[in-house]
Amino acid sequence: MPVSATELPSRPEVDDRTALGPVRARAPVRLDRNENPWPPTSELLDSVVEQIRRATVGLHRYPDRTALALRVELTEYLTRQTGLLVDFRSVWVANGSSEVLQQLLLAFGGPGRILLGFAPSYRISRAAAAHTDTIYVECRPSPHFTLDIVAAVRAIAEHCPHVVFVDSPNNPTGLTLSHADLRRILDAAPGLVLVDEAYGEFSGGRSAVGLLHRYPTKLVVIRTMSKAFGIAGVRVGYLVAAPAMVDSIARVCLPYHMSTLNQAAAIAALRHHDGRDRPDLAMLVSERERVSNALRTKGFDVVPSDANFILFGRFPDSTVAWQGLLELGVLVRDVSVAHYLRASIGLPHDNDALLRAADILIDEGARSPTGRQ
């Protein structure tokens, strides 16, 4: 017979939570998940298939718990991409950057410990705090979503957080934190500072990896292969930090958490790209600027973005605007930022569909009169 969730002996705090992830909805144009819209090339697919074929010989064995081969490949990629020498002992991998964050809070958060975040921010940071019984404290943004560094330093002094979380480029705004402001946060923080660079390859800015030598006991840089590499389905995230921090995370990690197959697929993707020019990334950046400029011309407020998405508004009611776009066949993301929606940058024809739908919203009066006219 059917059993309701309220009849199960679960923890009360779990009963009050909702499952993570975007709203399930179908639309011809999907611009809600910040994915790389370009499908894998046939050459990349061939590389992945061949690497997995080789790995299948050992499928009767458990995977390498330390994912050593993948960490070495990531070290070589980071050295090429950032221009900084990285040691494989400073790299750790997990099933997406969300698992990386949860492992960090298992090691350095927990009951009675504080995670300080800056709104708006990556939602998983709050969820990971809840899952690890870490106290989550939020510092509100300055006008137009920029980080008020004075308020940030003041909040650090007030709450003495064990962990500070910063995403740069920020999700959902796309704004990048300057190295000068990041150093002020690092200097003020009494504990760890986690810098999420999931969209770093789209920004063209300097990676926080370059600050690791100055803050070896504080700084952790989190990155992912889901966005720029276009292999979100493989689920590979990683961090760069002092080897001692990597050792701490290994102590709280479940054994064999990375399958043999996703390690193999990620290695193939890293070897395939091999530091070569990425026309798909260049196209996404070009399309981001085209869409941003077009929306501004139509009178929308668009937050400057260094990522593969844009936050735009203003809408009298962002939920109503989200529904309106969905009914027009375009799925974007309501990120719970009043009067704004977030749209991933898709293929050119997907972006054209968004712009046509935006015109219809304007005609229907769905854009706020506070937007630039």
LINQUISUL-V22056 format. One record per residue. N is the residue number from 1. RES is the residue in three letters. NEAR is the number of other ideal C-beta (glycine too) atoms within 10 Angstrom. Layout:
n = <N & N>
res = <RES & RES>
near = <NEAR & NEAR>
This chain:
n = <1 & 2 & 3 & 4 & 5 & 6 & 7 & 8 & 9 & 10 & 11 & 12 & 13 & 14 & 15 & 16 & 17 & 18 & 19 & 20 & 21 & 22 & 23 & 24 & 25 & 26 & 27 & 28 & 29 & 30 & 31 & 32 & 33 & 34 & 35 & 36 & 37 & 38 & 39 & 40 & 41 & 42 & 43 & 44 & 45 & 46 & 47 & 48 & 49 & 50 & 51 & 52 & 53 & 54 & 55 & 56 & 57 & 58 & 59 & 60 & 61 & 62 & 63 & 64 & 65 & 66 & 67 & 68 & 69 & 70 & 71 & 72 & 73 & 74 & 75 & 76 & 77 & 78 & 79 & 80 & 81 & 82 & 83 & 84 & 85 & 86 & 87 & 88 & 89 & 90 & 91 & 92 & 93 & 94 & 95 & 96 & 97 & 98 & 99 & 100 & 101 & 102 & 103 & 104 & 105 & 106 & 107 & 108 & 109 & 110 & 111 & 112 & 113 & 114 & 115 & 116 & 117 & 118 & 119 & 120 & 121 & 122 & 123 & 124 & 125 & 126 & 127 & 128 & 129 & 130 & 131 & 132 & 133 & 134 & 135 & 136 & 137 & 138 & 139 & 140 & 141 & 142 & 143 & 144 & 145 & 146 & 147 & 148 & 149 & 150 & 151 & 152 & 153 & 154 & 155 & 156 & 157 & 158 & 159 & 160 & 161 & 162 & 163 & 164 & 165 & 166 & 167 & 168 & 169 & 170 & 171 & 172 & 173 & 174 & 175 & 176 & 177 & 178 & 179 & 180 & 181 & 182 & 183 & 184 & 185 & 186 & 187 & 188 & 189 & 190 & 191 & 192 & 193 & 194 & 195 & 196 & 197 & 198 & 199 & 200 & 201 & 202 & 203 & 204 & 205 & 206 & 207 & 208 & 209 & 210 & 211 & 212 & 213 & 214 & 215 & 216 & 217 & 218 & 219 & 220 & 221 & 222 & 223 & 224 & 225 & 226 & 227 & 228 & 229 & 230 & 231 & 232 & 233 & 234 & 235 & 236 & 237 & 238 & 239 & 240 & 241 & 242 & 243 & 244 & 245 & 246 & 247 & 248 & 249 & 250 & 251 & 252 & 253 & 254 & 255 & 256 & 257 & 258 & 259 & 260 & 261 & 262 & 263 & 264 & 265 & 266 & 267 & 268 & 269 & 270 & 271 & 272 & 273 & 274 & 275 & 276 & 277 & 278 & 279 & 280 & 281 & 282 & 283 & 284 & 285 & 286 & 287 & 288 & 289 & 290 & 291 & 292 & 293 & 294 & 295 & 296 & 297 & 298 & 299 & 300 & 301 & 302 & 303 & 304 & 305 & 306 & 307 & 308 & 309 & 310 & 311 & 312 & 313 & 314 & 315 & 316 & 317 & 318 & 319 & 320 & 321 & 322 & 323 & 324 & 325 & 326 & 327 & 328 & 329 & 330 & 331 & 332 & 333 & 334 & 335 & 336 & 337 & 338 & 339 & 340 & 341 & 342 & 343 & 344 & 345 & 346 & 347 & 348 & 349 & 350 & 351 & 352 & 353 & 354 & 355 & 356 & 357 & 358 & 359 & 360 & 361 & 362 & 363 & 364 & 365 & 366 & 367 & 368 & 369 & 370 & 371 & 372 & 373>
res = <MET & PRO & VAL & SER & ALA & THR & GLU & LEU & PRO & SER & ARG & PRO & GLU & VAL & ASP & ASP & ARG & THR & ALA & LEU & GLY & PRO & VAL & ARG & ALA & ARG & ALA & PRO & VAL & ARG & LEU & ASP & ARG & ASN & GLU & ASN & PRO & TRP & PRO & PRO & THR & SER & GLU & LEU & LEU & ASP & SER & VAL & VAL & GLU & GLN & ILE & ARG & ARG & ALA & THR & VAL & GLY & LEU & HIS & ARG & TYR & PRO & ASP & ARG & THR & ALA & LEU & ALA & LEU & ARG & VAL & GLU & LEU & THR & GLU & TYR & LEU & THR & ARG & GLN & THR & GLY & LEU & LEU & VAL & ASP & PHE & ARG & SER & VAL & TRP & VAL & ALA & ASN & GLY & SER & SER & GLU & VAL & LEU & GLN & GLN & LEU & LEU & LEU & ALA & PHE & GLY & GLY & PRO & GLY & ARG & ILE & LEU & LEU & GLY & PHE & ALA & PRO & SER & TYR & ARG & ILE & SER & ARG & ALA & ALA & ALA & ALA & HIS & THR & ASP & THR & ILE & TYR & VAL & GLU & CYS & ARG & PRO & SER & PRO & HIS & PHE & THR & LEU & ASP & ILE & VAL & ALA & ALA & VAL & ARG & ALA & ILE & ALA & GLU & HIS & CYS & PRO & HIS & VAL & VAL & PHE & VAL & ASP & SER & PRO & ASN & ASN & PRO & THR & GLY & LEU & THR & LEU & SER & HIS & ALA & ASP & LEU & ARG & ARG & ILE & LEU & ASP & ALA & ALA & PRO & GLY & LEU & VAL & LEU & VAL & ASP & GLU & ALA & TYR & GLY & GLU & PHE & SER & GLY & GLY & ARG & SER & ALA & VAL & GLY & LEU & LEU & HIS & ARG & TYR & PRO & THR & LYS & LEU & VAL & VAL & ILE & ARG & THR & MET & SER & LYS & ALA & PHE & GLY & ILE & ALA & GLY & VAL & ARG & VAL & GLY & TYR & LEU & VAL & ALA & ALA & PRO & ALA & MET & VAL & ASP & SER & ILE & ALA & ARG & VAL & CYS & LEU & PRO & TYR & HIS & MET & SER & THR & LEU & ASN & GLN & ALA & ALA & ALA & ILE & ALA & ALA & LEU & ARG & HIS & HIS & ASP & GLY & ARG & ASP & ARG & PRO & ASP & LEU & ALA & MET & LEU & VAL & SER & GLU & ARG & GLU & ARG & VAL & SER & ASN & ALA & LEU & ARG & THR & LYS & GLY & PHE & ASP & VAL & VAL & PRO & SER & ASP & ALA & ASN & PHE & ILE & LEU & PHE & GLY & ARG & PHE & PRO & ASP & SER & THR & VAL & ALA & TRP & GLN & GLY & LEU & LEU & GLU & LEU & GLY & VAL & LEU & VAL & ARG & ASP & VAL & SER & VAL & ALA & HIS & TYR & LEU & ARG & ALA & SER & ILE & GLY & LEU & PRO & HIS & ASP & ASN & ASP & ALA & LEU & LEU & ARG & ALA & ALA & ASP & ILE & LEU & ILE & ASP & GLU & GLY & ALA & ARG & SER & PRO & THR & GLY & ARG & GLN>
near = <2 & 4 & 7 & 6 & 8 & 7 & 8 & 9 & 4 & 10 & 8 & 6 & 10 & 11 & 10 & 8 & 11 & 6 & 4 & 11 & 8 & 13 & 10 & 5 & 11 & 8 & 16 & 10 & 22 & 18 & 27 & 23 & 14 & 23 & 19 & 23 & 21 & 15 & 11 & 17 & 12 & 8 & 9 & 19 & 13 & 13 & 20 & 21 & 13 & 12 & 19 & 18 & 10 & 12 & 20 & 11 & 9 & 11 & 12 & 6 & 8 & 11 & 19 & 15 & 13 & 15 & 26 & 13 & 15 & 24 & 21 & 14 & 22 & 25 & 19 & 15 & 22 & 23 & 15 & 14 & 18 & 18 & 11 & 16 & 9 & 20 & 14 & 19 & 14 & 21 & 25 & 28 & 24 & 25 & 17 & 21 & 25 & 22 & 20 & 24 & 29 & 22 & 25 & 27 & 25 & 19 & 19 & 21 & 26 & 15 & 8 & 9 & 17 & 17 & 29 & 27 & 22 & 25 & 14 & 22 & 21 & 22 & 15 & 20 & 26 & 17 & 17 & 25 & 25 & 16 & 18 & 21 & 13 & 24 & 17 & 18 & 15 & 15 & 21 & 10 & 20 & 13 & 6 & 10 & 19 & 15 & 23 & 16 & 18 & 10 & 14 & 23 & 17 & 13 & 20 & 21 & 11 & 11 & 16 & 11 & 25 & 20 & 25 & 27 & 27 & 25 & 27 & 26 & 22 & 27 & 23 & 26 & 27 & 25 & 23 & 24 & 22 & 13 & 16 & 8 & 18 & 22 & 14 & 17 & 22 & 20 & 13 & 16 & 23 & 12 & 18 & 24 & 24 & 25 & 25 & 28 & 25 & 25 & 24 & 27 & 21 & 24 & 19 & 10 & 15 & 16 & 22 & 28 & 23 & 13 & 20 & 19 & 11 & 11 & 19 & 14 & 10 & 21 & 24 & 26 & 25 & 26 & 29 & 25 & 26 & 22 & 25 & 21 & 23 & 23 & 23 & 16 & 10 & 21 & 20 & 29 & 22 & 24 & 26 & 27 & 26 & 19 & 14 & 11 & 22 & 20 & 12 & 18 & 19 & 13 & 9 & 15 & 18 & 10 & 7 & 12 & 14 & 21 & 17 & 19 & 16 & 23 & 24 & 23 & 25 & 26 & 23 & 24 & 22 & 21 & 14 & 18 & 19 & 10 & 11 & 8 & 8 & 16 & 9 & 16 & 20 & 10 & 15 & 26 & 19 & 12 & 19 & 22 & 14 & 15 & 26 & 19 & 11 & 17 & 20 & 14 & 10 & 17 & 15 & 23 & 19 & 21 & 20 & 15 & 27 & 19 & 30 & 26 & 30 & 27 & 25 & 27 & 22 & 18 & 23 & 15 & 13 & 22 & 12 & 13 & 25 & 22 & 14 & 18 & 25 & 19 & 11 & 20 & 15 & 26 & 22 & 25 & 20 & 20 & 20 & 12 & 19 & 10 & 17 & 25 & 23 & 27 & 27 & 25 & 29 & 24 & 16 & 14 & 8 & 19 & 22 & 16 & 20 & 26 & 15 & 12 & 20 & 25 & 13 & 14 & 18 & 14 & 9 & 11 & 9 & 18 & 24 & 18 & 9 & 12 & 20 & 12 & 6>
